[in-house]
Structures are given as structure tokens and as C-alpha cells.
Amino acid sequence: MGELKILLVFVIGFALFYFMPLDNATFFNAVMEAFYVLQDYAREHVVFCLIPAFFIAGGIAVFLKKDAVMKFLGPKAPKPVAYGVASVSGAILAVCSCTVLPLFSGIYKMGAGLGPAATFLYSGPAINVLAVIMTARVLGPELGIVRGVAAVFFSIVIGICMHFLFLKEEKERHQSNEAMFKQHSEGKPIYQTIIMFLLMIVILVFANWAKPQTDSGVWSGIFASKWIVTSIAAFFMLIGVNRWYGMSVYYIVLNIVGVVLVRYLSDNNMLAFITGIAGLSIGLYKSQNDDAKTWLNETWEYAKIIIPLLFYGVIIAGFLLGRPGYEGIIPSEWVYKAVGGNSLWANFFASIAGAFMYFATLTEVPILQGLIGNGMGKGPALALLLAGPALSLPNMLVIKSVLGFKKTFAFVSLVVVMATIAGIIYGAV
């Protein structure tokens, strides 16, 4: 049977490439869009978003005590505490739908209940303070306020629904986790955990701080100093790694000197950031501390699992829908026609399209601005805002690898249905 499967793959692959209509302009353009989208993703999100997120997720296994995760996010945690912590922590991070994945995987693996974990999974990309502010400024304060309120409410409702849908499975998983954690419940002192996580979150948030539309004001000031803040946080993080995780002073000095030289010689922040990541990785690898090696190994495990799935998903999404302002295999004209008015179909289609399309952080706002200018109704606009940033095809593939098909299907369905209902209500008011 195994040999027949291999033969079938060969036959399908041969037929696919043999009959591929490369001379068709629409198809060829869609193929090119797939690689353009992948290139944009690689340039904009892998270094500054995903790699820091992998280190945070890997650090969860080292920094956090498992009983602390169970206390605040576990199935037996008080519901207001669990869902409050999950929604607030996701909102503070303000990451995209792909960057949140290693963080979600980390807390779920550490014993967080499905409900709070799902709340965190939705809240990270959906409750983005910068995106809400940008929505209010570009698309109007009404839509910005409604987006922010609805996203907070949805994150909690979706988490509660996931909890009750899989209550039996969650009880069995919780019993298994309890037995495992009784045998293995190590962790670092709470002050070390807080300091390390705060520093890594500062690095993640400020390295990805987007340029505001205006050159004045608070947001512009923060943007101008983003790399100074990031560098200071990275320096103190290295000090913490040295004191608590055995990283040699030699590698810290080498790391700092390397980053400064690369930044000075190339004037390229990305190359300097990569140099810093490489230096941290080498220092952890050479450390004699078991926690340091565990941190690096966990980080690498998340990267191996998640990056291929994300890249495959990005290519498919790019082939189907293309970049904003460009055509994939699905004509953008179909999208414009499908999201006009405030019908059930228009809201549902906006939710589905948003769920499968990949939105880089904050790009949903200019995309919506163009769609609204082409006749998109305000209900479908809200539906896309609530479903789009929280989901994407790459995101779904990774969630499936963590939760399995049933839970992933339930999560995606809840997001789409809730976004559709919100769009209908908002469009009718």
C-alpha cells in the first residue's frame, strides 16, 4: 500500500507539471504572485516577528513553572482570571496571525486549557491596539471603536465555546497533564521569569513597530526610537542570560561587538538583528547550563514545525488572492462584487475571504480602504476586520498541527460565524 501511495504521488506530480498552463497569462501571474507574497512574508515577518516569537515560545518551557500556567490558564483556573489573562496577554503582544502561533503552541503545551489558549490565539492578532487606532483614523472612529470592542468580546466568547465543545477531551487531557506535572514541575524564580519575558516582549513589539502615517505625535516618536529601545532590551536580556542561564561573557561581548560592527558597516537593521540572534543562539549552544540548551532546543523544535507550514500556506494564499492591488488566480473583481451591501452572503463572504487571506500586521486597513472605495458595505468591512487579522491559511495549517482537524475546524468556524453575525448587526444599525 505504501508503494502505491508513492506511485500515486509521482503520477499526480508528473501530471501537474506536464499540464501546467504556464503560457496562460492569468495562471502565470498567479504563480508569480505566490512567490511575491512569499518574498514579502520572508522580508517583513520572519526575522523581526517569527524568530523572536520562537525564542519566547521556547523560553516558556524554561522560564515558566507549569503549575503557574495551570493556575492562571489551566482548566481549573477561575474563568474570569483565565480568560482575562489570555485576552490581555494577547492584546499586549499585538502580533500577526502567524507570529502568535509559536506562543500559542507554547502555553498549550505547558497545560493551558483549550478555552483560554483559544482566547489567546484569537486576541493576539485581533486585539491590536495600533491596528484599532489606525482603523479609527483611516476608516472612521466608529468602525475603529466597534472593531476594538467586538474583538475583545469575541476572543472570550470563542474561548468559552471551544472549552464547552471539547469539554470531555479537555478533562482527559487535564488529568494526563496533572500526572505529568506532579513528576516534572520545575521553573525559575518568578522575578527572573517576569524580567526575561518583559525584555523579550519589548524586543518583539518594538522591532515590529510600524511607521505611522504622520511624522509627528507620540506614535511617530516611538517609531523614531524603536531601535534604541530594542537594543537596550536586548542588552539587558543578554545580561540576564549570562547570570541565570550560564551564557559566557565572552559570547556576550562578541555578540554586542558583532551587532555594532554590522550595523555600522551595513547600516542595515535586519542584518544587525540577525547577527544578534545568531550570537544568542551560539552562546546558548556553548553554555554548560541545561536550561540554556533546553531553551535553544525548544526554539528550534518550534521553528522546524511551524516555518514549513507557514511558507506552504503563504504560497497557496498568494496564488489564490495575490498581494493587495494585484491579481491572484481569483479575480479581485469577484471580491468587490461579493462584498457590496449588507446581505448575509456579503458578510459571510467577507469573513471567509478574510479568514483565508494572509494580512501582514496593519495592512488590512489600507486594503479595506480600497474595498470600501469600490463599494464594500460597512457590515462586511467589520466582518473582514474581525476574521482577517486573526486567521489565515498558513495560520490554519499550523493550528491543525497543534490541535488536530476537529478543534481547528471548530475554531475557524467560530471566528467566521461570529464575524459574520457582527457584520450583519453592525450593517443594520
Secondary structure, DSSP 8 states (H G I E B T S, - for coil): -HHHHHHHHHHHHHHHHHS--TTSHHHHHHHHHHHHHHHHHIIIIIIIIIHHHHHHHHHHHHHS-HHHHHHHHSTTS-HHHHHHHHHHHHHHH---TTTHHHHHHHHHHTT--HHHHHHHHHHHHHS-HHHHHHHHHHH-HHHHHHHHHHHHHHHHHHHHHHHHHTHHHHHHHHHHHHHHHHH------HHHHHHHHHHHHHHHHHHT----SSSSSHHHHHHHTHHHHHHHHHHHHHHHHHHHH---HHHHHHHHHHHHHHHHHH--HHHHHHHHHHHHHHHHHH---HHHHHHHHHHHHHHHHHHHHHHHHHHHHHHHH-STTS--SS-HHHHHHHTBSS-HHHHHHHHHHHHHS---TTTHHHHHHHHHHTTB-HHHHHHHHHHTTT--HHHHHHHHHHH-HHHHHHHHHHHHHHHHHHHHHHHH-
